[in-house]
């Protein structure tokens, strides 16, 4: 009877050890993924001002795009003043 209890105790300890190792490996994997995510966030913080500057520069070009239609009309009038092509 004592041997059965001893075997059960050893099995319980082995299962407990297996679960502890499994939890430790999971925590290590999560730690590595968290570190990668934090590095990515730091990289984005570095690049974000450049992206904002590019967006601001593009927004400054927006009036030029709006004037392209007027420029196209002006060029049409200059190249075909009497509207003979259309």
C-alpha positions as CSV (number, residue, x, y, z in Angstrom):
1,X,0.0,0.0,0.0
2,X,2.8,2.4,0.8
3,X,4.4,1.7,-2.6
4,X,1.2,2.7,-4.4
5,X,1.1,5.9,-2.4
6,X,4.7,6.6,-3.2
7,X,4.2,5.9,-6.9
8,X,1.2,8.3,-6.9
9,X,3.2,11.0,-5.1
10,X,6.0,10.6,-7.6
11,X,3.5,10.8,-10.5
12,X,1.9,13.9,-9.0
13,X,5.3,15.5,-8.6
14,X,6.2,14.7,-12.2
15,X,3.0,16.1,-13.5
16,X,3.5,19.2,-11.4
17,X,7.1,19.6,-12.7
18,X,5.8,19.2,-16.3
19,X,3.2,21.9,-15.8
20,X,5.8,24.2,-14.2
21,X,8.2,23.7,-17.2
22,X,5.4,24.2,-19.7
23,X,4.3,27.5,-18.0
24,X,7.9,28.6,-17.8
25,X,8.4,28.0,-21.6
26,X,5.2,29.8,-22.4
27,X,6.3,32.8,-20.3
28,X,9.7,32.9,-22.0
29,X,8.0,32.8,-25.5
30,X,5.7,35.6,-24.4
31,X,8.6,37.6,-23.1
32,X,10.4,37.3,-26.4
33,X,7.4,38.4,-28.4
34,X,6.8,41.3,-26.0
35,X,10.4,42.4,-26.5
36,X,10.0,42.2,-30.3
37,X,6.8,44.3,-30.0
38,X,8.5,46.9,-27.9
39,X,11.4,47.2,-30.4
40,X,8.9,47.6,-33.2
41,X,7.2,50.4,-31.2
42,X,10.5,52.1,-30.7
43,X,11.2,51.9,-34.4
44,X,7.8,53.4,-35.2
45,X,8.5,56.2,-32.7
46,X,11.6,57.0,-34.7
47,X,9.9,56.8,-38.1
48,X,6.7,58.6,-37.1
49,X,8.0,62.2,-37.3
50,X,9.3,61.5,-40.8
51,X,5.9,60.1,-41.8
52,X,4.1,63.1,-40.4
53,X,6.5,65.4,-42.3
54,X,5.8,63.5,-45.6
55,X,2.0,63.8,-45.0
56,X,2.4,67.6,-44.3
57,X,4.4,68.0,-47.5
58,X,1.8,66.1,-49.5
59,X,-1.0,68.2,-48.0
60,X,0.9,71.3,-49.1
61,X,0.8,69.9,-52.7
62,X,-2.9,69.4,-52.6
63,X,-3.7,72.9,-53.9
64,X,-1.5,72.2,-56.9
65,X,-3.5,69.1,-57.7
66,X,-6.7,71.1,-57.5
67,X,-5.2,73.6,-60.0
68,X,-4.3,70.9,-62.5
69,X,-7.8,71.0,-63.9
70,X,-7.6,74.7,-64.5
71,X,-4.2,74.3,-66.0
72,X,-5.5,71.6,-68.3
73,X,-8.3,73.9,-69.4
74,X,-5.8,76.8,-70.0
75,X,-3.6,74.5,-72.1
76,X,-6.6,73.4,-74.1
77,X,-7.5,77.0,-74.9
78,X,-3.9,77.8,-75.8
79,X,-3.4,74.8,-78.1
80,X,-6.8,75.0,-79.7
81,X,-8.2,78.5,-79.2
82,X,-11.2,78.0,-81.5
83,X,-12.2,74.6,-80.1
84,X,-11.9,72.9,-83.5
85,X,-10.9,69.5,-82.0
86,X,-13.9,69.1,-79.8
